[in-house]
Amino acid sequence: MEELGFIHGRFQLFHNDHLQYALLAKEQCKKLIVGITSPENALLIREEVDPHRSNAADNPFTFYERFNMAKLALLEAGVKREDFEIVPYPIERPDILTNYIPLNATSFFTIYDQWGYEKLRRLQSLGYKTIVLFDDREKQMCSTDIRHKIVGGEDWKQMVPNAVYDYIIENGLTEKVRLALSKSK
């Protein structure tokens, strides 16, 4: 078992597959760090390997909102608060990543596409130990699809942890998603 592990993602909303990823990684480490990429929506950096990640419409939630979604989902799943941390993790700026997660942490990966392989390469080149949990697997769930369901008035509750659904509804964040998508048209 690893002493310190980490996962990362944009989590532009934290859904059930994200929770499975976090829990799978947590099973393999004593303490888990959840790194939230693209933490500053105003400073989105275009990645040629995955250009949609820098579109404003694909990033409606702030770091604080994503922090709360991840925290509430992990707590609801039974992970003790002292067993995880949540930090900004600007994967778009590899030169500063070690400011957020120490090099002695093991990076747990899921790879779905070329962007996943690019991130793996970046972290390995910095000296992080990496463990690929699974790769070349088709995504079961996608935040983009969930955001479109929100805007379309379709059912999306079963796609996210209950705590995340409640957080989004209680904080009026569905309107934020609608506004972001309407601006992109």
VEXNUDREN-14368 format. One line per field, with one value per residue (C-alpha): residue in three letters; x, y, z; chain. Coordinates in pm, whole numbers, m for minus. Example, Ala and Ser with C-alpha at 12.3 -4.5 7.8 and 13.67 -1.06 7.14 Angstrom:
VEXNUDREN-14368
r = [Ala / Ser]
c1 = [1230 / 1367]
c2 = [m450 / m106]
c3 = [780 / 714]
c = [A / A]
This chain:
VEXNUDREN-14368
r = [Met / Glu / Glu / Leu / Gly / Phe / Ile / His / Gly / Arg / Phe / Gln / Leu / Phe / His / Asn / Asp / His / Leu / Gln / Tyr / Ala / Leu / Leu / Ala / Lys / Glu / Gln / Cys / Lys / Lys / Leu / Ile / Val / Gly / Ile / Thr / Ser / Pro / Glu / Asn / Ala / Leu / Leu / Ile / Arg / Glu / Glu / Val / Asp / Pro / His / Arg / Ser / Asn / Ala / Ala / Asp / Asn / Pro / Phe / Thr / Phe / Tyr / Glu / Arg / Phe / Asn / Met / Ala / Lys / Leu / Ala / Leu / Leu / Glu / Ala / Gly / Val / Lys / Arg / Glu / Asp / Phe / Glu / Ile / Val / Pro / Tyr / Pro / Ile / Glu / Arg / Pro / Asp / Ile / Leu / Thr / Asn / Tyr / Ile / Pro / Leu / Asn / Ala / Thr / Ser / Phe / Phe / Thr / Ile / Tyr / Asp / Gln / Trp / Gly / Tyr / Glu / Lys / Leu / Arg / Arg / Leu / Gln / Ser / Leu / Gly / Tyr / Lys / Thr / Ile / Val / Leu / Phe / Asp / Asp / Arg / Glu / Lys / Gln / Met / Cys / Ser / Thr / Asp / Ile / Arg / His / Lys / Ile / Val / Gly / Gly / Glu / Asp / Trp / Lys / Gln / Met / Val / Pro / Asn / Ala / Val / Tyr / Asp / Tyr / Ile / Ile / Glu / Asn / Gly / Leu / Thr / Glu / Lys / Val / Arg / Leu / Ala / Leu / Ser / Lys / Ser / Lys]
c1 = [0 / 126 / 164 / 44 / m147 / m324 / m573 / m659 / m930 / m1133 / m1441 / m1670 / m1909 / m1803 / m1997 / m2021 / m1726 / m1509 / m1611 / m1523 / m1182 / m1120 / m1229 / m1019 / m713 / m793 / m793 / m427 / m300 / m326 / m391 / m540 / m493 / m757 / m607 / m851 / m713 / m789 / m844 / m865 / m1138 / m1028 / m681 / m773 / m483 / m565 / m435 / m406 / m441 / m777 / m903 / m1254 / m1108 / m1027 / m1374 / m1563 / m1886 / m1707 / m1591 / m1895 / m1794 / m1536 / m1257 / m1449 / m1763 / m1568 / m1380 / m1711 / m1855 / m1552 / m1541 / m1910 / m1899 / m1601 / m1751 / m2083 / m1892 / m1743 / m1391 / m1276 / m1194 / m845 / m774 / m798 / m703 / m823 / m587 / m561 / m362 / m286 / m180 / m160 / 150 / 379 / 656 / 463 / 288 / 528 / 410 / 76 / 155 / 491 / 703 / 680 / 307 / 198 / m23 / m315 / m435 / m728 / m663 / m939 / m765 / m447 / m481 / m452 / m129 / 4 / m68 / 99 / 408 / 418 / 398 / 654 / 894 / 864 / 959 / 621 / 558 / 251 / 9 / m240 / m562 / m704 / m646 / m809 / m1141 / m1448 / m1588 / m1903 / m1999 / m1899 / m1950 / m2033 / m2324 / m2451 / m2431 / m2632 / m2892 / m2919 / m2978 / m3222 / m3425 / m3345 / m3291 / m2929 / m2966 / m2859 / m2534 / m2388 / m2348 / m2653 / m2443 / m2330 / m2684 / m2805 / m2514 / m2584 / m2958 / m2924 / m2673 / m2861 / m2578 / m2807 / m2871 / m2495 / m2465 / m2753 / m2593 / m2251 / m2393 / m2614 / m2309 / m2130 / m2398]
c2 = [0 / 344 / 600 / 894 / 874 / 1116 / 1139 / 1437 / 1562 / 1868 / 1725 / 1969 / 1805 / 1521 / 1214 / 847 / 738 / 1004 / 865 / 509 / 635 / 806 / 505 / 264 / 483 / 525 / 146 / 155 / 436 / 553 / 916 / 1037 / 1377 / 1480 / 1729 / 1954 / 2053 / 2381 / 2542 / 2896 / 2914 / 3260 / 3128 / 2821 / 2704 / 2541 / 2186 / 2077 / 1711 / 1786 / 2129 / 2111 / 2122 / 2493 / 2602 / 2820 / 2624 / 2306 / 2467 / 2618 / 2532 / 2715 / 2540 / 2598 / 2433 / 2134 / 2111 / 2087 / 1831 / 1603 / 1648 / 1575 / 1271 / 1119 / 1181 / 1032 / 725 / 678 / 813 / 984 / 1352 / 1303 / 1044 / 1283 / 1632 / 1833 / 2074 / 2274 / 2081 / 2283 / 1994 / 2252 / 2396 / 2100 / 2333 / 2413 / 2082 / 1986 / 2296 / 2120 / 1751 / 1622 / 1396 / 1111 / 1075 / 803 / 914 / 683 / 708 / 622 / 670 / 714 / 898 / 1068 / 1340 / 1071 / 942 / 1299 / 1358 / 1027 / 1131 / 1469 / 1324 / 1053 / 1314 / 1507 / 1195 / 1088 / 718 / 634 / 343 / 305 / 168 / 109 / 242 / 243 / 185 / 350 / 615 / 500 / 852 / 1202 / 1534 / 1698 / 1458 / 1525 / 1902 / 1864 / 1658 / 1936 / 2195 / 1968 / 1902 / 1530 / 1306 / 1311 / 1245 / 879 / 980 / 1164 / 1089 / 1203 / 1459 / 1616 / 1630 / 1797 / 2044 / 2145 / 2188 / 2367 / 2615 / 2689 / 2557 / 2413 / 2770 / 2827 / 2527 / 2657 / 3000 / 2861 / 2646 / 2926 / 3154 / 2894 / 2892]
c3 = [0 / m92 / 184 / m27 / m353 / m580 / m859 / m1073 / m1303 / m1397 / m1227 / m1408 / m1212 / m989 / m1109 / m1014 / m1231 / m1066 / m729 / m839 / m958 / m623 / m420 / m628 / m573 / m202 / m159 / m262 / m42 / 317 / 225 / m102 / m259 / m512 / m757 / m938 / m1276 / m1452 / m1111 / m1248 / m1509 / m1620 / m1706 / m1909 / m2122 / m2454 / m2482 / m2845 / m2743 / m2574 / m2687 / m2535 / m2183 / m2232 / m2352 / m2105 / m2164 / m2055 / m1730 / m1557 / m1200 / m991 / m804 / m481 / m618 / m751 / m419 / m236 / m477 / m438 / m60 / m12 / m242 / m61 / 281 / 172 / 45 / 391 / 340 / 660 / 617 / 760 / 488 / 193 / 81 / m216 / m389 / m712 / m970 / m1285 / m1511 / m1790 / m1615 / m1545 / m1427 / m1106 / m1026 / m748 / m559 / m509 / m471 / m346 / m565 / m314 / m392 / m633 / m920 / m995 / m1354 / m1570 / m1940 / m2195 / m2477 / m2601 / m2338 / m2069 / m2221 / m2243 / m1872 / m1785 / m1982 / m1808 / m1460 / m1530 / m1671 / m1344 / m1148 / m1008 / m962 / m1170 / m1154 / m1436 / m1287 / m1633 / m1981 / m2322 / m2153 / m2295 / m2066 / m1894 / m1800 / m1909 / m1733 / m2065 / m2116 / m1764 / m1815 / m2137 / m1951 / m1693 / m1964 / m2149 / m1838 / m1851 / m1550 / m1431 / m1058 / m1081 / m1256 / m959 / m590 / m390 / m202 / m531 / m666 / m346 / m351 / m712 / m651 / m316 / m459 / m782 / m997 / m1265 / m1379 / m1398 / m1633 / m1851 / m1871 / m1963 / m2241 / m2376 / m2406 / m2616 / m2887]
c = [A / A / A / A / A / A / A / A / A / A / A / A / A / A / A / A / A / A / A / A / A / A / A / A / A / A / A / A / A / A / A / A / A / A / A / A / A / A / A / A / A / A / A / A / A / A / A / A / A / A / A / A / A / A / A / A / A / A / A / A / A / A / A / A / A / A / A / A / A / A / A / A / A / A / A / A / A / A / A / A / A / A / A / A / A / A / A / A / A / A / A / A / A / A / A / A / A / A / A / A / A / A / A / A / A / A / A / A / A / A / A / A / A / A / A / A / A / A / A / A / A / A / A / A / A / A / A / A / A / A / A / A / A / A / A / A / A / A / A / A / A / A / A / A / A / A / A / A / A / A / A / A / A / A / A / A / A / A / A / A / A / A / A / A / A / A / A / A / A / A / A / A / A / A / A / A / A / A / A / A / A / A / A / A / A]
